[in-house]
Amino acid sequence: MLSMVSPNTGSISGGTSVLLTGANFSDVMTVKFGNNNATSVTIISPFQARAVSPAGNSVGIVNVSVITAFGTGVRPGAFEYL
């Protein structure tokens, strides 16, 4: 369900606009960077969405998760807070 995250790095303070590519993206969608919800999510198409990264808990690599009515897609180690 989630195949690409671009860019894959961003500031620990959050605010990075990230393009997500995958499938089954819908209006009812949550994006998580590690355990934190994205500050905003915009659906572009059923295959692409844009999310703004939240502030991170610490510098390092986190999973990115997309949660929709169709299920949860996780991309392990997909984003790095700098």
Kinemage of the C-alpha trace (Angstrom):
@kinemage 1
@onewidth
@group {chain A} dominant
@subgroup {mainchain}
@vectorlist {calphas} color= white
{ca met a 1} P 0.000 0.000 0.000
{ca leu a 2} L 2.976 2.378 0.535
{ca ser a 3} L 5.802 2.021 -1.975
{ca met a 4} L 7.745 5.309 -1.873
{ca val a 5} L 8.425 8.258 0.442
{ca ser a 6} L 10.115 11.339 -1.040
{ca pro a 7} L 12.068 13.117 0.300
{ca asn a 8} L 13.148 10.576 2.881
{ca thr a 9} L 14.838 13.042 5.242
{ca gly a 10} L 13.658 16.097 7.146
{ca ser a 11} L 14.165 18.355 10.126
{ca ile a 12} L 13.599 17.056 13.658
{ca ser a 13} L 11.351 20.102 14.127
{ca gly a 14} L 8.957 18.763 11.453
{ca gly a 15} L 7.356 20.656 8.588
{ca thr a 16} L 8.785 18.650 5.680
{ca ser a 17} L 6.343 18.161 2.802
{ca val a 18} L 6.614 14.491 1.803
{ca leu a 19} L 5.169 12.834 -1.310
{ca leu a 20} L 3.800 9.353 -0.638
{ca thr a 21} L 3.267 6.870 -3.459
{ca gly a 22} L 1.283 3.670 -3.092
{ca ala a 23} L -2.252 2.386 -3.594
{ca asn a 24} L -5.740 2.660 -2.109
{ca phe a 25} L -5.223 6.149 -0.709
{ca ser a 26} L -8.554 7.599 0.361
{ca asp a 27} L -10.099 10.647 2.005
{ca val a 28} L -10.105 8.880 5.358
{ca met a 29} L -6.383 8.429 5.842
{ca thr a 30} L -3.866 8.794 8.648
{ca val a 31} L -0.122 9.042 8.052
{ca lys a 32} L 2.334 8.364 10.855
{ca phe a 33} L 6.034 9.134 11.066
{ca gly a 34} L 7.150 6.735 13.757
{ca asn a 35} L 4.404 7.081 16.399
{ca asn a 36} L 3.456 10.665 15.498
{ca asn a 37} L 0.650 11.713 13.157
{ca ala a 38} L 1.490 13.884 10.165
{ca thr a 39} L 0.395 17.466 10.765
{ca ser a 40} L -1.589 17.435 7.504
{ca val a 41} L -2.434 14.992 4.719
{ca thr a 42} L -3.621 15.906 1.230
{ca ile a 43} L -4.886 13.198 -1.111
{ca ile a 44} L -3.684 13.815 -4.671
{ca ser a 45} L -5.048 10.594 -6.216
{ca pro a 46} L -5.723 6.991 -5.160
{ca phe a 47} L -1.975 6.468 -5.709
{ca gln a 48} L -0.396 9.634 -4.284
{ca ala a 49} L -0.716 11.824 -1.207
{ca arg a 50} L 1.279 14.612 0.384
{ca ala a 51} L 1.932 14.627 4.129
{ca val a 52} L 3.693 17.156 6.330
{ca ser a 53} L 6.026 15.533 8.810
{ca pro a 54} L 5.409 16.200 12.501
{ca ala a 55} L 8.182 17.053 14.932
{ca gly a 56} L 10.243 13.978 15.695
{ca asn a 57} L 10.974 12.524 19.110
{ca ser a 58} L 14.693 12.231 18.354
{ca val a 59} L 17.160 12.308 15.484
{ca gly a 60} L 17.111 9.030 13.553
{ca ile a 61} L 15.204 6.728 11.241
{ca val a 62} L 11.476 6.010 11.632
{ca asn a 63} L 8.856 3.930 9.860
{ca val a 64} L 6.198 5.687 7.801
{ca ser a 65} L 2.684 4.226 8.025
{ca val a 66} L -0.438 4.890 5.982
{ca ile a 67} L -3.718 3.860 7.600
{ca thr a 68} L -6.869 3.717 5.451
{ca ala a 69} L -10.164 1.841 5.392
{ca phe a 70} L -8.331 -0.760 3.268
{ca gly a 71} L -5.742 -1.456 5.966
{ca thr a 72} L -2.326 -0.282 7.100
{ca gly a 73} L 0.768 -0.020 4.948
{ca val a 74} L 4.145 0.386 6.652
{ca arg a 75} L 7.414 1.345 4.977
{ca pro a 76} L 10.122 0.384 7.507
{ca gly a 77} L 12.892 2.951 7.964
{ca ala a 78} L 11.414 5.205 5.287
{ca phe a 79} L 12.169 8.620 6.846
{ca glu a 80} L 15.132 10.027 8.725
{ca tyr a 81} L 14.914 12.967 11.104
{ca leu a 82} L 18.043 15.118 10.970
